[in-house]
Every structure is written in C-alpha cells, then in structure tokens.
Amino acid sequence: MTRTRVNSALIRRINTGRLFHIIRQNPGISQQVLSRESGIDPATISIIIGNLETAGIVRRATDAPTGRAGRPTVALSIDARAGFLAGIGIEPDVIRITLATIDGATCADLSVPGSADPAAACRAVGVGIAAALRGVKARRGALLGVGIAVPGLVSLDGQVVFAPNLGWRDLDVAAMLVPLLKCPIRLENDVKAAAIAEHLFGASRDITDFVYVMGRSGIGGGLYMMGEVYRGPHGLAGEIGHMKIVPGGRPCGCGGRGCFEAYASERAIRAELAARGQPVHDDIAILAAYRAGDAVVRAVVDEAGGYLGLGLANLINIISPRRIVLGGSLAALAPILLDQAMLSLRANALAAIMADVEVVVSVLGDEAAPMGGIALALQQFLDDPPVRLGRSRETGTAR
C-alpha cells in the first residue's frame, strides 16, 4: 500500500494565511476564538502565532487585570507598523498605485501616466512607488512586496503571455522591476487579482465560491472557487469575455466573432452607439443619456443588458457559483444594465441553480486592480515572510 505524502510546508503556509486573515478581519481576537473560527488546533496556532510575532507581523496585548480569577485574555492584532505593500494596476494610459500597510489598510493612492513601452511603464511604476513612499514618510526599505495587475494573459509563473491593449507578448515584467524596487514582486491578470481583492477586502469575504466579472474595454472573469482563484493548468482560465453568444456575430479583438465582450462590454456599447450615429465617450455620458430618455441609447443599452444576462446565465449553468460580482464598467453601468440583464438571466439560467445565486455590484470601484495588486503582494508576503522585521516606532516603517 502506498502512503500519501503530506506536504507539511504547504499546509503550514495555508494555515498561516488563514490565521493572518482572520486576525486582520477581527483585530483583538483571542487565541481561543481564533482556534474556534479557523478549525486549527491550539498547538498549531501557538506555533504559527509565535512565528508571526517573532517576524513582527502579529502583536499581542494582555487585557488589564479585572480582579476575576483565571488567566488574562490575550488579544491578537496585525502589527501595521511592520511595513508597506504596493498594489499596481497597469493600463495603457494610466498606472494606478495603491500603498497599504500589511493589514490591507490603504494609506496612499496616486496615478502616473501609463505607456505601452514596457521599459517606460516599469520606470513609471518605480517613480510612482517612490512618490507614494515619500508621501507617508517611509524609506524604500519599508516596502515589503509589490503586486501587479495586468490586463492580459498571465501564466502560472508570472509571465505576461499576451496583453493586447498594451501590445506586450512573452514579457517578464517582474524581472524588469526587481532591480528598481528591490523587493518580492507577484504579477497576475487584473481580473483574477481583482477577484482575490474582492474576497479579501470587498463584499465577498463571507463566501468562497463566486465569479468576478469585470468590464472595461472588454470583459474578463475571475473564477473564485473553493477558496481560491481557479487558474487552470497554464494560468489562463477565466477568459469569459470570449465565450461565444452569437455564432458568427460581431468581430472581437481576439480575432473571433460573436464573443460575449463584443456585445456586453462598455466598448461594445460605445461602438454600437457610434454605428447608430450617437457617439459617446465614457460610461458617465452613457448613464446621463439613458436617464435623459435618449431612445437610441436606451435601445443599445437594453440590448447589451440582455446579452449580459445571457452570458451570466451560461456561467451560472456551468459553474453554479454562490454569487456573481460585477466590477469595472459593468459596476458603473449596473443601474441601467441590470433590469434587462436580470430578465435575460432568469429566462436562460436553470431555475434550480439560479435560486441560490445572487448578483451584486463590487464596492471596490476603480480601485479593484490596484487593490488586487495589494492582495497579490500580501499573498507573496505570507508565502515567504521575513524572519524578522525591524521596526522604527517613531516613523512606523520597517528597516
């Protein structure tokens, strides 16, 4: 009989991440409650918490004496003074940068001009992060990790396989940035990163099975299944924008025809409006014209809403998630898209599955990609935490 070998290092990393996030979401939690919430035995928790405390990641405080018998309660919290994480959302025309403490609390947001030239984009990232650190009076050594969200296909090893809007192919962006930033870097597709952020920082912290659907120039998907993003064998799973909903239909940027994003994305809505002699330039203008009763805009948006519902119905029938989360331009246009989308969704989804699915709008807004970067940096940090973080109590930064 062959015994299954247990990967103890992997289990320890998983348990460390689970405990970290429970403490992050419940500052002041006791070790006893932590064990109950996590399902991890007290002995294992003691070892992990000891390691996190030694690394300067977790701090403990003992309740003041109450005069009652028994041991005083020890309250556990994430020590935000340990250092900073940076989340980067890269787009062709703008690079969004968010700086956060290791508990995920945002302390700086800024944008710098983007570039389709990889070297120029990397330089812009370096300049933006330096400015963000100066803004919180922190030294470069306080930066513990960087996560980068890219609008394109990203392999399991963090290579940009293809980012059509940037024109990037087979590019190791992390390797280009390491000499500039001198800290661990993790890179991921922007929608997958946003899905992780939705679970860690958004409205889906309570569930482990949902689909994050982001609209922008196209439509992307993050399949958050059984507690993690499903990436597939090559890291490229989740390209829901390219499922076919109209055989031989409108041309898509991928080279195919009839794709979901060719009918339901903001770009598709604007293209159809322009084709009907009613050009608009952004989602704000679309919202305003729709609410003003513009007949052409209403017809195009309602049609797009119907296709959105059809695409979501296909996802629900196949995956049966607990929740569909709409982000990006789909969230911005939700007030005028959802009525028709929900009619189409209910007409095309299997009723038995649809009964347990809710459709919600993400609360992360335009910060979804950079907060996804924060989530990636946090994952990297927890996978390989430093042995010890020196802290300066006066500046609140890591040395």
SULZINOR-V691058 format. One record per residue. SS is DSSP state (hx for helix, st for strand, lp for the rest). OMEGA is omega in whole degrees, 0 to 359 (999 if undefined). Layout:
ss: <SS;SS>
omega: <OMEGA;OMEGA>
This chain:
ss: <lp;lp;lp;lp;lp;lp;lp;hx;hx;hx;hx;hx;hx;hx;hx;hx;hx;hx;hx;hx;hx;hx;hx;hx;hx;lp;lp;lp;st;st;hx;hx;hx;hx;hx;hx;hx;hx;lp;lp;lp;hx;hx;hx;hx;hx;hx;hx;hx;hx;hx;hx;hx;hx;lp;lp;lp;st;st;st;st;st;lp;lp;lp;lp;lp;lp;lp;lp;lp;lp;lp;st;st;st;st;st;lp;hx;hx;hx;lp;st;st;st;st;st;st;st;lp;lp;lp;st;st;st;st;st;st;st;st;lp;lp;lp;lp;st;st;st;st;st;st;st;st;lp;lp;lp;lp;hx;hx;hx;hx;hx;hx;hx;hx;hx;hx;hx;hx;hx;hx;hx;hx;hx;hx;lp;lp;lp;lp;hx;hx;hx;st;st;st;st;st;st;st;st;lp;lp;st;st;lp;lp;lp;lp;lp;st;st;st;st;lp;lp;lp;lp;st;st;st;st;lp;hx;hx;hx;hx;hx;hx;hx;hx;hx;lp;lp;lp;st;st;st;st;st;hx;hx;hx;hx;hx;hx;hx;hx;hx;hx;hx;hx;lp;lp;lp;lp;lp;lp;lp;lp;st;st;st;st;st;st;lp;lp;lp;st;st;st;st;st;st;st;lp;lp;st;st;lp;lp;lp;lp;lp;lp;lp;lp;lp;lp;hx;hx;hx;lp;st;lp;lp;lp;lp;lp;lp;st;lp;lp;lp;lp;lp;st;lp;st;lp;hx;hx;hx;hx;lp;hx;hx;hx;hx;hx;hx;hx;hx;hx;hx;lp;lp;lp;lp;lp;lp;lp;hx;hx;hx;hx;hx;hx;hx;hx;hx;lp;lp;lp;hx;hx;hx;hx;hx;hx;hx;hx;hx;hx;hx;hx;hx;hx;hx;hx;hx;hx;hx;hx;hx;hx;hx;hx;hx;lp;lp;lp;st;st;st;st;st;st;hx;hx;hx;hx;lp;hx;hx;hx;hx;hx;hx;hx;hx;hx;hx;hx;hx;hx;hx;hx;lp;lp;hx;hx;hx;hx;lp;lp;lp;st;st;st;st;lp;lp;lp;hx;hx;hx;hx;hx;hx;hx;hx;hx;hx;hx;hx;hx;hx;hx;hx;hx;hx;hx;lp;lp;lp;lp;lp;lp;lp;st;st;lp;lp;lp;lp;st;st;lp>
omega: <181;178;176;180;181;177;186;180;179;179;179;178;179;180;178;179;181;181;180;185;175;178;180;182;182;182;182;181;178;181;179;178;178;178;180;182;186;186;179;185;185;181;178;179;180;180;183;180;177;179;180;178;178;179;179;184;180;174;179;178;181;179;176;180;180;183;179;179;177;180;175;180;177;181;182;178;173;180;184;180;184;181;188;172;179;175;184;172;184;173;183;186;182;174;180;184;175;177;181;171;188;175;176;180;182;178;177;174;175;178;175;180;178;179;174;176;185;181;179;178;179;177;179;176;180;179;182;179;178;179;179;179;177;182;178;178;179;177;180;180;178;181;186;181;180;173;185;179;186;179;181;180;180;182;182;180;173;177;172;180;179;174;190;182;178;184;182;175;173;188;176;183;181;180;178;185;183;179;180;189;176;176;179;182;175;185;182;170;188;182;175;178;179;178;177;178;178;180;184;189;186;185;183;178;186;183;183;179;176;176;177;182;183;174;172;174;175;176;177;182;171;183;180;189;178;172;177;178;176;184;184;186;181;180;190;182;175;180;186;179;184;168;186;177;175;182;179;185;185;176;180;179;180;183;179;179;175;183;178;185;177;181;189;181;176;179;180;179;181;179;180;177;178;180;179;175;182;184;172;190;180;184;178;179;178;179;183;182;179;182;177;176;179;187;180;180;180;181;182;181;179;176;178;177;177;177;177;179;179;179;178;178;177;179;182;180;183;191;183;180;175;189;167;180;179;181;178;182;176;176;181;182;182;181;181;179;195;181;180;180;181;175;180;180;182;180;187;179;175;187;183;178;183;183;183;183;174;177;183;177;180;177;185;177;181;181;184;182;178;175;171;175;176;179;178;179;179;175;179;181;181;177;183;182;178;180;181;176;174;183;171;183;183;185;181;183;178;177;999>
